[in-house]
Amino acid sequence: MDDSTKIRNGYKQEDWARHYSEHDLTWDIAEPSPPLVRLWNDGKLKAGKVLAPGCGQGHEVVFFAERGFEVVAVDYVPAALELAGQNLKKKNLTARLLGQSFFDLDSSHDRSYDWMFEQAFFCAIDLSDRTRYVQTARRILKPGGVLVGLFYETGEEGGPPWNTTEENILESFSDGFAVECLEKSEHSTERRQGREWLAWLRKK
Ligand SMILES: C[S@@+](CC[C@H](N)C(=O)[O-])C[C@H]1O[C@@H](n2cnc3c(N)ncnc32)[C@H](O)[C@@H]1O
């Protein structure tokens, strides 16, 4: 997702697949998201059922599974799930890995998650898919379930990653979610310092 690969009309599945086949995972921070780790260490998260959409190679999938969460991870690129599966296997952990689009989760997922965890997925999808994202998140979360999100404010035009501002988050989620926290995270990994919005969005 560096400048040379940015395109105006967003990515299709095959564009993401190419990143994996070329081992070009510039977004990958090689560890569980530090702000997520901080939330856990501060006792803000309780084990439950969590969905990780656009999970990539699944550092957070491993993190949640290690802590007793029931994890369902979705990515529509098979190579991403293969990497996530390998990372789980190294620690003898399991999670349900679904190779499909987040937007096509069937009705068996409806109202069944305590948590959804977002990192570098909202910024990865087309701007025109943001409404579908919010609708899907609302559909799959239990009433009172929480979307914990790290939203990426790139400050740049074009994408992916598409810029995500505080206003974008408020506009997208104010309707069906209570915005219980929205702040720039102080614990982001170095290259995202000052550019990640930590959001705690509770389904109404
Ligand atoms: C920028 S990467 C982020 C990966 C991971 N969340 C992370 O932070 O390392 C975006 C991921 O979303 C996946 N993706 C994009 N659109 C998707 C969709 N509609 N459904 C499922 N996965 C999707 C891509 O294949 C890619 O692995």
The ligand as an SDF file (V2000), in Angstrom:
LIG
                    3D

 27 29  0  0  0  0  0  0  0  0999 V2000
   -4.4260   -3.5820    4.9450 C   0  0  0  0  0  0  0  0  0  0  0  0
   -4.7000   -5.2750    5.2040 S   0  0  0  0  0  0  0  0  0  0  0  0
   -4.8510   -5.3360    6.9790 C   0  0  0  0  0  0  0  0  0  0  0  0
   -4.6320   -6.6980    7.5590 C   0  0  0  0  0  0  0  0  0  0  0  0
   -4.6980   -6.7600    9.0950 C   0  0  0  0  0  0  0  0  0  0  0  0
   -5.9620   -6.2820    9.5980 N   0  0  0  0  0  0  0  0  0  0  0  0
   -3.5630   -5.9750    9.7060 C   0  0  0  0  0  0  0  0  0  0  0  0
   -3.8200   -4.9380   10.3450 O   0  0  0  0  0  0  0  0  0  0  0  0
   -2.4110   -6.3950    9.5550 O   0  0  0  0  0  0  0  0  0  0  0  0
   -6.3750   -5.4510    4.6550 C   0  0  0  0  0  0  0  0  0  0  0  0
   -6.8290   -6.9160    4.6020 C   0  0  0  0  0  0  0  0  0  0  0  0
   -8.2220   -6.9420    4.3200 O   0  0  0  0  0  0  0  0  0  0  0  0
   -8.5020   -7.9690    3.3740 C   0  0  0  0  0  0  0  0  0  0  0  0
   -9.7660   -7.5940    2.7240 N   0  0  0  0  0  0  0  0  0  0  0  0
  -10.0100   -6.5100    1.9390 C   0  0  0  0  0  0  0  0  0  0  0  0
  -11.3090   -6.4630    1.5940 N   0  0  0  0  0  0  0  0  0  0  0  0
  -11.9030   -7.5250    2.1840 C   0  0  0  0  0  0  0  0  0  0  0  0
  -13.2500   -7.9940    2.2510 C   0  0  0  0  0  0  0  0  0  0  0  0
  -14.2430   -7.3610    1.6140 N   0  0  0  0  0  0  0  0  0  0  0  0
  -13.5070   -9.0920    2.9790 N   0  0  0  0  0  0  0  0  0  0  0  0
  -12.5180   -9.7470    3.6410 C   0  0  0  0  0  0  0  0  0  0  0  0
  -11.2320   -9.3600    3.6110 N   0  0  0  0  0  0  0  0  0  0  0  0
  -10.9300   -8.2610    2.9020 C   0  0  0  0  0  0  0  0  0  0  0  0
   -7.2800   -8.0170    2.4830 C   0  0  0  0  0  0  0  0  0  0  0  0
   -7.1400   -9.2510    1.8520 O   0  0  0  0  0  0  0  0  0  0  0  0
   -6.1620   -7.7280    3.5050 C   0  0  0  0  0  0  0  0  0  0  0  0
   -5.6600   -8.9300    4.0580 O   0  0  0  0  0  0  0  0  0  0  0  0
  1  2  1  0
  2  3  1  0
  2 10  1  0
  3  4  1  0
  4  5  1  0
  5  6  1  0
  5  7  1  0
  7  8  2  0
  7  9  1  0
 10 11  1  0
 11 12  1  0
 11 26  1  0
 12 13  1  0
 13 14  1  0
 13 24  1  0
 14 15  1  0
 14 23  1  0
 15 16  2  0
 16 17  1  0
 17 18  1  0
 17 23  2  0
 18 19  1  0
 18 20  2  0
 20 21  1  0
 21 22  2  0
 22 23  1  0
 24 25  1  0
 24 26  1  0
 26 27  1  0
M  CHG  2   2   1   9  -1
M  END
$$$$
